[in-house]
Amino acid sequence: MADDAGRPTGGLIGQPHVRIDGRLKVTGQARYPADEPLANPAYAYLVISAISRGRVAGMDLAATKATPGVIDVLTHENVGQEVKPPMGPDGKPTTTTLESDQIWHDGQIIAVVLAETYEAAREGAYKVVVRYAAEAPSATFDSPGVEVEPLKANETRHDPAKGDAAAAFAAAPVKIDARYDTPIQHHNPLELFSTTCVWEGPKLTIHEGTQNLYWLKGSVAGQLGLDLADVRTISRFVGGGFGSKGAPTSRTAWIAVAARRLKRPVKLVTTRDQGFTIATHRAETRHHLQLGATPDGRLTALVHEGWEVSSRPSSYNVSGTATTARMYACPNIATKVTVVHADRNTPGFMRAPPDTPYMFALECGMDELAYALGKDPIELRRINDTQTDPVSGKPYSSRSLMKCFDAAAGKFGWAKRDPKPGSMRDGDWLVGYGCATACYPCNIGPAAARLSLTPKGKATIQLAGHELGTGAYTLLAIVVADRLGLQVDDVQVMMGDSDLPPVPGAGGSNNAASTSNVAAKACEAIRQRLAMAAVRTNAGIFAGVDPATLTLVNRALVGPDGRSEPLETAASRVSPGAIEAHVENVPQGLPPDAAAALYHGRASLLRGQSREDVTAFAFGAQFVEIRVHRRTCEIRAPRAVAAFASGTIVNPLAAHSQYQGGAIWGIGSALHEQTEIDLRTARYVNHNIADYLVPVNADIGEVDVIFVPEEDHEVNPLGVKGIGEIGIVGMNAAIANAVFHATGRRIRKLPIRIEDLL
């Protein structure tokens, strides 16, 4: 194996390795934020609104304050002026909480009860009597009183367009004109949302499960008017997030205020139902898709219009047309996204935020077009495959889409499919096969890291990374060991603390690319110091050798002719102790000050669809078998096959888990998940794990994952593409397509339930 300059490496990248933090997790020694030991903490419990629109007219706190153990109650009346609302991803304030008496949505934080024990805080919270001045709320699409906001193009978003799509669609010999819907969904990570705040003089330490340590640090500093240097965020492990812990939420600053008032640590662990409204969710979407094609299957027009629900003050949206417009060769493209404001909590990132709902519409539409043309759905995609971005005209850095389809189709047995809907049966079960494209843009951000190497061959890398269960500790240990000629067990990885060098938040599937490339750069800095010291030694074996040709292998510095000297000898020339390097990596295409902005909590990503040189995506193919009982209309998904091409795979063991988990979630997204809302009150109904349906073991049969080899020399120096989100994309469409094949019923609204087929 060689790096991008042709230098051999240790060969550890691409080899499966068990998680280095696995033992800590399975033995309970891994400390999550709520587990951090504290001296004399108080406990917080949230009081949340029971209406969705209006104002708090008053609160009776007498019974609460009389509850044994209750210490204090925070309301808008006693602390409302102490905190500014956090800014959302769109740069606008999210819905406020204790800043005023206004109620923006159901389940909004309106008070915080503080007590000596969790139980006392909970009891006190239940005794708060709230008087409301309620107004009629707007729940979702079509509700009276919603506000419709067609989004305008600006520096950060645009509606991809090309040619004259309306005219091309009108003239197309074959047309698909359909509408699709996706539901409200909630992340429900295993770890409940929690915040613990500790003050030491003017300095605030926050223990909170977060996917973005520096954004949380900067947000709270701004909300409380603190110096950035006086705020520290710690989150060494995150018990799942899927985007819900990506952006700061309002609760954090209020717990900080509570701890400052009490002059002691305060711990908040929210309940499962509160997590539905105090954090974010995937908003419901609507789509109008128009596809025009020639009789031989070539697309002539693609029109994709989307609608998304957001809160009243926020314009947060995911705008997935930036993806769908780029999937297939088409000379005429038009897209548009509209936000509908309702009385709801602000939505946010949820695994593959734009791509999961928007690709559902496109991939179902492609299946409908294949049937209209009498063509195999795979062949239709092959006809419209392209190595050039149809919007920008730039080449793809790599695009192995059809290789993924071919590999997955072969494993799945697609050739045995009878294309006629309703033609395949097994006893009382109707059998359907469906497929769809998976994709996700390859994003990478600026990052910093500190690395040290001892003469004995022990390395420590430090950076403010995030471990959400994806294997981030292990990935970094593999990269460092590979580049320094060590074993994985020789590397200590320190993450999860904003006192360490900053990296972007773990979202947008940028985590592996951003952190692995800065780690490799730090290793290169140390290799260069060792090499330069070696060639400068007149009596040494490397005197006069080109330092660029020296590599680190098996704790030794090795020359181009195979001669070597122990690492301990080489390191002694540089330092009597550990050799250290502090590096920053700014991917080409980002402004030079991108790394400096990280330290202030402002991160920028080089996004795969907005690069100046190439368009960079990872691609895959989803295949699924669906069975529908001919009498009861029960739906089963006994097997799925997914193939992905994602550049350099650092740890195949973790990657397999990510891909498989994504495919399973895709099954849940299609057949199970939906947050139900009462249209009269704009309140979530099934805000618990009992009623919010997710797939369990009995729902999942075989899920085969295929790694399609791919080298990408353009996407970033290590060729790493993110894999955390691509696994879910397209599976919901593949299932809807399979349901049609099994039954002849085209269901365009998710989730697909028994009642849709009766």
Buried (B, 14 or more C-beta within 10 A) or exposed (E): EEBEEEBEBBEBBBBEBEBBBEEBBEEEEBBBBBBBEEEEBBBBBBBBBBBBBBBBEEBEBEBBBEBEBBBBBBBBBBBBEBBBBBBBBBEBBBBBBBBBBBBBBBBBBBBBBBBBBBEBBBBBBEBBEBEBEBBBBBBBBEBEEBEEBEBEEEEEBBBBBBBBBBEBBEEBEBBBEBEBBBBBBBBBBEBBBBBBBBBEEEEBBBBBBBBBBBBBBBBBBBBBEBEBEBBBBBBBBBBBBBBBBBBBBBBBBBBBBBBBBBEBBBBBBBBBBBBBBBBBBBBBBBBBBBBBBEEEBBBBBBBBBBBBBBBBBBBBBBBBBBBBBBBBBBBBBBBBBBBBBBBBBBBBBBBBBBBBBBBBBBBBBBBBBBBBBEBBBBEBBBBBBBEBBBBBEBBBBBBBBBBBBBBBBEBBEBEEBEBEBBBBEEEEBBBBBBBBBBBBBBBBBBBBBBBBBBBEBBBBBBBBBBBBBBBBBBBBBBBBBBBBBBBBEBBBBBBBBBEBBBBBBBBBBBBBBBBBBBBBBBBBBBBBBBBEBBBEEEEBBBEEBEBBBBBBBEBBBBBEEEEBBBBEBBBEBBBEEBBBBEBBBBBEBBEEEBBBBBBBBBBBBBBBBBBEEBBBBBBBBBBBBBBBBBEEBEBBBBBBBBBBBBBBBBBBBBBBBBBBBBBBBBBBBBBBBBBBBEEEBBBBEBBBEEEBBBBEEEBBBEBBBBBBEBEBEBBBBBBBBBBBBBBBBBBBBBBBBBBBBBBEBBBBBBBBBEEBBE
